[in-house]
Amino acid sequence: MISAEKLYTLATPEDVVTELAAAGFGGDTARHGVVAYRLVHRTVDVYGRPTTASGLLVLPLASERRLHAVSFAHGTGVHKDDSPSMRRAAFLSAPVVAHAAAGAAGVAPDYLGMGKGPGPHPWMDIGSETTASLDMLRAARAFVPRTGHVLERDVLLTGFSQGASAALGLGRALDAGEDRWFRLGALAPVSGAYDFGGTELPALFGGDVDPKSGAVYAAYTLVAFNRLHPVYDSPHDVFEEAYADGIEELFDGAHTGPQLMGGTPGTVGDLLTDHGRELLEHPRGALADALRTTDAVCTDWVPDAPVRLYMATGDEQAVTANTEQCRSALRRNGVNAPVVDVGAIDHQGSRHAGSNVAATPDIIRWFDTLRGR
């Protein structure tokens, strides 16, 4: 750990309820007030070189000394501030606050290049999401004794959308013994694109994904993966002329969501050249190799802990076939991972976002039973 900054205190459960309501979340699981910190810590970049990252730690007030950590991995953002430690009373931080108010230590990595971390964000890069998440856990363990707490060994993992795959990556690392203290306690990912190359990318062109979302995800995929792998030589090869000159800048971490929405077309067909479409519909070369790594979060390990997969029928962004693919892969490896359909709950017009709002209290109650509450 490099530094810890106290961000805010919600002194009572009622204060927590108000905070969560401002973000569109319910507060019926709140039993404690909380205190929130931003931790900045050392980690490694996608090439294993030293760098730094940040994250949000939220601790319950008037609670037991020994706390289970709940690690929450957040969904996709484009601006550096689209991360848990940078936003209060927001969609990104509310689940962390909710878990802490239920009596756990809420831990949320910002990921590389987000929050206070330098450089661009390597979106959907499971390796760096895993190392940033694990190192944030280690930073939290180093800090909490200053508050009179210690962290238990078993960690409960959850995450939403992009963070669902990140949570599985962290679970795989803990299950493999990559940390000397922490162990995998349970997994509850929400609405993930687990089969990103095999299911999610084809869905961008098949009408199952909201057209605007499809255009944004197609752009982010090509730009982010090209930073790490030789996907295209020039943006003009894959993006139509109206967007090719400015599309990469939209994902530099300094542009906001509204700027991204304004700088991309309404459909993936208007965004991509024939070559760009062919790359995403039929990945090959370095992109195909990278996607095989991204798509392995459910297939190449056997979780030695309880698993539940949360989703919402009619998800307009992460098509639910991803969840079925993950459940089937785990089942082939002998793991029973029940799927919990949280129903049709919209958050700001999105059933995808609504699944996170609906799943959070259910996950808290399940984690409570596992913690013996």
Phi, psi and omega in degrees: 000138179260313182206158176224130180236124175288128183262312182193160175234133172249101197290333186229162173303327179295323176296322178297315180302317178296317179298314181294321180299325179296336178264000180089014182253151174281161183233023185288350177265000184286122178239349184225154159288171183219162171230137187244141180229149166258123176256136170249132188217164176279148174203197178234155178274190185294343179256007179085010180272150182298138174206189179230160176211172180227173179188172182255131173240125178236126183244144177283143174272154178051048184238179178294159180290318182269126183236140167280138174274135169248115179266121179248124179257124190276167181276184188296135170219165180242326177275150180303331180281355177279061184210156189301321185282353184255351184229136179248149182052045187229163179304325184286328185256341186302316180299326180294315177298318182297318179294321179293320180293343175270359174111009178254170170269110180278122184235127183222113175290145172278342186081167176296141175075001177246167181060234181266007182281146180280160172081178178283160180273124178278080187301136178060025173266101189298323182299312181284330173298322180293311183293321178295321180292317181292319180290331173293320175300317180295321177296319178298318179296324179289329185273321192300332176301335177293340181259006181087014181242165167224155180261134174294166182285321183283128180249135177260127189245137172213170180180158186237134174060242174309321182291342176294316176293321178299320179296320178294322177298318177294319177301318179298319180294316179295319180296330180275000178078030183284352171238143183282344182249305188286144176231155178286124179258322179189160180230132178217069178284155186233122169052055181269156171263064188296323178258066192298313181282323186276332184240311188289312182297315175301327181293338178298334183254354187261001178090358181273344179254139176311130187305315179295317177300321179299319179295317181295315181292324177297316179296314182296320180300309183294316182292312185292316181290328180292336177293332184252340186221150179284084183270315178216157180276322182217144176301337178292340178289330189242340181247143177299154187305326182295342185238344190298321185288333186245357190293322183293324180296331181297340182249034181268000179090349180258349179265146183270169176303311177301323176295320177296315180297322180286337183262005178235153182282177183279346181220156178292331178296327178280347184270318194257146166286172177301321179293319178298318178295317180298321179299317183280327179284328182222072183301145178213170176061223185296325179294316179298320179297316180295320180293328177297323177291317178298322185277000185271003187295337179253352193250335192250021176205167183236100181302129177260054182195161179297143180228134168231139178250121182258141179202174177226123175302135181085012177305124185271001180237301176263097186300143189291346174299335175301315181294320179295321177299318180294314180299318181295320179295316178296321180296320178299332178268009175087015182253125175271113181238091181301144175262128178251113176271115186276358176090182186267082178245120179271144170233113182052043176083007183237123174288330176300307178296323179299331179295327178290318178298315183286325184285329187304309180294327178293319178295319178301315180294321179294314178299324177302316179296323180290333178272003179077028180272000000 
